[in-house]
Amino acid sequence: MAIDYELPESIRDPNNCQHDPVPGFDYLYSYRPNLTAGVVFCVLFLITFLWHGFRIFRYRRWTSALLTVGALTELIGWIGRTWSARCPYNSNAFMIQIVTLIIGPVFYTAALYVLLGNLIIILGRNYSLLSAKMYTIIFVTCDVISLIIQAVGGAMASMASGDHKDTKPGTNIMVGGVIFQLVAMTIFALLSMDFVRRSTKFGLPKGYGKILFALFISLAAIYARSIFRAVELIGGWTGYLMVHEVYFIALDGALMVLAGAIFLPFDPASTIPKARRATEEKASAESSGDEHVQDNKAGSRV
């Protein structure tokens, strides 16, 4: 980053740790981030990260891997905010949190897309309007596009803010990425509701209901958070939502904790294999029963 010699010497270094306010220069956030909130969220996302990370090695599920990466991304972001609580003029800490916290939900939504695809594979194509393969192709592709757009916009806005330059171009790109993600999630939500409608007709194996419950809770949390971030960013870096941390804590941090932590008690990595085995055993029993009936009919003819 180029050095701006118009800045006071105390905040000229991007990696500075100037604690006190500098006359004429606002904090990068327009406020000093709350240290307690930063520590609390770091602990919560660390727990979520470790739990899902452990599930990767135990069950080797893509859902666990994506939830782990999402929790790690959120954890890094809140480490950046906690660092900013000590060094509110530090451009590096600001960049870390703005980029990671804008893209973190993308990994959570990818986990939801993969999860519904897995359910369709196990239960059958008649449970869904789209095939599991199409879910992967369409929605994961949308997630990647959203990730790239938001990461680029976040990096541009962060660097501009650190240099005390116009953040609007980067912000507009971030808003576009968030809105694109919202559109994809809306379509996914409609298809998920169609899956539930079909499930009432064909039935669900034991244990799948709570996984669907967790999926919709997580999706609702991410959706509400994305609406908040879009409105916040549209309002600009000096807008009311942007300069009052309480809204970010409640409508981003808390909702993202819920989006990942809901799968701690309702873990698809452990539930789906058990339910799948039960389904297969039931199908095997029904198949054996049909064969037994056919044998009896054949015997009666003899």
NORWOWO-V488284 format. One line per field, one symbol per residue. ss: DSSP state (H for helix, E for strand, L for the rest). A space follows every 10 residues. Layout:
BEGIN
ss = ???
END
This chain:
BEGIN
ss = LLLLLLLLHH HHLLLLLLLL LELLELLLLL LLLLHHHHHH HHHHHHHHHH HHHHHHHHHL LHHHHHHHHH HHHHHHHHHH HHHHHHLLLL HHHHHHHHHH HHHHHHHHHH HHHHHHHHHH HHHLHHHLLL LHHHHHHHHH HHHHHHHHHH HHHHHHHHHH HHLLLLLHHH HHHHHHHHHH HHHHHHHHHH HHHHHHHHHH HHLLLLLHHH HHHHHHHHHH HHHHHHHHHH HHHHLLLLLL LLLLHHHHHH HHHHHHHHHH HHHHHLLHHH HHHHHHHHHH HHHHHHHHHH HHHHHHHHHH HL
END
